[in-house]
Amino acid sequence: MARYTGFLSGIAAGMIAGSAVTLMLDPSKKDRQKLQKKAEGVFRSIGSMIDTAVGMRR
């Protein structure tokens, strides 16, 4: 069993990577809305950090 550990972990990693790629390429409507909402939050956070940094330099 010990010699199959790398093989099994490779299979698991491949399944996870495949699922992520599939989700990104062809997400359902619900998943697409979740991704858009998360992306919007990330961009707002980045914008807030930039505004704060600019404000600190003044």
NULUMLUM-985302 format. One line per field, with one value per residue (C-alpha): x, y, z; residue in one letter. Coordinates in pm, 1 decimal, padded with zeros to 6 digits, always signed. Layout:
BEGIN
c1 <- (X ...);
c2 <- (Y ...);
c3 <- (Z ...);
residu <- (A ...);
//
This chain:
BEGIN
c1 <- (+00000.0 +00288.3 +00412.8 +00070.3 +00045.9 +00200.6 -00022.1 -00337.8 -00242.0 -00174.7 -00519.8 -00678.7 -00484.4 -00587.5 -00952.4 -00938.3 -00759.1 -01003.5 -01299.7 -01156.7 -01092.9 -01441.0 -01596.0 -01402.2 -01475.6 -01841.5 -01992.7 -02364.0 -02564.9 -02553.4 -02178.6 -02116.9 -02302.3 -02094.2 -01770.8 -01880.3 -01974.3 -01641.8 -01447.3 -01635.8 -01545.2 -01179.0 -01165.2 -01336.0 -01081.1 -00792.3 -00941.6 -00983.9 -00622.2 -00503.2 -00716.1 -00575.4 -00217.2 -00271.7 -00430.9 -00136.0 +00110.2 -00064.4);
c2 <- (+00000.0 +00236.4 +00224.1 +00327.4 +00638.8 +00868.3 +00725.1 +00773.4 +01127.0 +01205.9 +01076.5 +01289.0 +01599.1 +01542.1 +01510.6 +01833.8 +02021.2 +01886.7 +01995.2 +02345.3 +02380.2 +02252.6 +02496.9 +02786.3 +02694.2 +02596.5 +02710.1 +02683.4 +03002.2 +02973.0 +02907.5 +03194.8 +03432.4 +03313.1 +03368.0 +03717.2 +03808.7 +03687.9 +03864.4 +04186.4 +04161.3 +04103.5 +04403.8 +04623.5 +04516.2 +04589.8 +04929.9 +05008.9 +04917.3 +05138.3 +05429.2 +05387.0 +05375.5 +05689.4 +05863.0 +05776.2 +05926.6 +06264.2);
c3 <- (+00000.0 +00074.1 -00284.4 -00416.7 -00198.9 -00460.6 -00730.9 -00524.1 -00421.8 -00790.0 -00884.8 -00610.5 -00717.6 -01079.7 -00983.4 -00784.3 -01063.5 -01321.7 -01112.4 -01072.8 -01446.9 -01530.3 -01285.3 -01435.6 -01796.9 -01772.6 -01443.3 -01382.0 -01336.0 -00957.5 -00952.9 -01195.8 -00964.1 -00667.7 -00860.4 -00968.8 -00613.6 -00476.1 -00750.2 -00680.0 -00312.4 -00393.9 -00626.4 -00367.3 -00106.9 -00342.2 -00427.2 -00060.2 +00010.2 -00275.9 -00152.7 +00196.3 +00067.7 -00141.8 +00155.5 +00377.0 +00129.0 +00134.7);
residu <- (M A R Y T G F L S G I A A G M I A G S A V T L M L D P S K K D R Q K L Q K K A E G V F R S I G S M I D T A V G M R R);
//
